[in-house]
Amino acid sequence: MGADSTLRDRFERGLAAPICLTWELTWACNLACIHCLSSSGKRDPNELRTEEAASLIDEIAAMRIFYINIGGGEPTIRGDFFELVEHAVDRRVGVKFSTNGSRIDATRAARLAAMDYVDVQVSIDGADDATNDAVRGAGSFDTAIRAMGALADAGFENFKVSVVVTSENVGQLGSFEELASRYGAQLRLTRLRPSGRGVDSWDRLHPSQAQNRELYRWLLDHPNTLTGDSFFHLSALGDPLDGLNLCGAGRVVCLIDPIGDVYACPFVIHDEFRAGSIRDAGGFAAVWRDSALFRGLREPGSAGACASCGSYDACRGGCMAAKFFTGMPLDGPDPECVHGHGERAAATPVLLRPRASRDHSARVPAGSAAT
Amino acid sequence: MPAESERTTRAFDRRAPLMLHPDVALRDEAFGALAYHYGNRRLVFLKSRQLVDIVRDLDAHESGEDAVRAHVAAGEIDRYCDALGGLVASEVLRGR
């Protein structure tokens, strides 16, 4: 849908339940991507137990949240992964999950292809192994390609190939699209955030102004590319991109982490944006409805330093998480502001930027020697 | 992401009986409702409470237009019939 200001205003005041609920099932991961939003690696012993996870799904179904986005870590590492997915789809809660592909073999691909209401996103961050593996680790490109082949062979139609757009892969958008269509899949592009381990890789990986203009034109020319409303900060370049073009944090969007803590969005995993826990009395519904943080986010915001800019209505000041983790004021411009108003973010030394409150890294991230 | 709910359609017959598509679930919201289609996985916004009331009441009427007439003033009938046509086009509604 295009820009609909009445609806956008309503959404900014918050919905009865989220539309886009991301649930990170585990911090365990066999990879160590240098931009991992949740600094994943090691499993937390306090992870939600199977019964807790199942009752959370029951609550999600009761709130009429139609589908959830499951991520991690690598969610398929959990031994009860398929049990939980089946629990969800049995209650008409659709599941879209992100995977690095390492556990998607022929058997699991066939099992997934046979399920209703399940969608799979295989992540790659380069259209060739050199570009991809520099971010996601040695061998991860081949692993993802094997998983795509397994899904296609199993007859899983229209799965997603999910790419975080970086300064190193922005020139490969056409190749990503070809690669996805080779497997009967659809391309999904999302924005790099300086969150989690991304704090340390942002300066290297985030697209330049010129690259963002190229990306914006490409997105306008390829309206069937999925973006999860990721690039609304670029709508200030001209015609609005497809989507609601707003920050949905705590209004339309939220994140549940592996131990049941609830955050305003998947990109602001920091104590300052923690709304509560599903383990608190009242469960997830009470956190969504009543938390002071979410109620605050649903109040009309101030345009702050962006008030005098003619593009504010198009970009709404951009992404809260991108501002927060680059040390920028939340009521000012996005660090990738298309008019260049955010460039002083680059002047904030990395060591002075906020860091995620928890680090689950198991080992040295891929390619970190190069950062 | 969300599809437009009020796309007009050529083939919509407002005198035909309508129903909520069996693959669609509704969730009430302050602005109206969200409709999610489990088959095509599209989310559609019903942008007024009256439209939601009409949709929930379709089974009790002989036609889409009759359901509209039961809920809105005369001057708004065409607009709401168009909205039903849009919902037929996006497969939120179908004939019964």
Interface residues (C-beta under 8 A of the other chain):
Chain A: M1 G2 T6 L7 R10 R13 L15 A16 A17 I19 R64 F66 Y67 R92 G94 D116 Y117 D119 L226 T227 G228 D229 D242 G243 L244
Chain B: M1 P2 A3 E4 A25 R27 D28 E29 A30 F31 L34 Y36 Y38 R41 L43 F45 K47
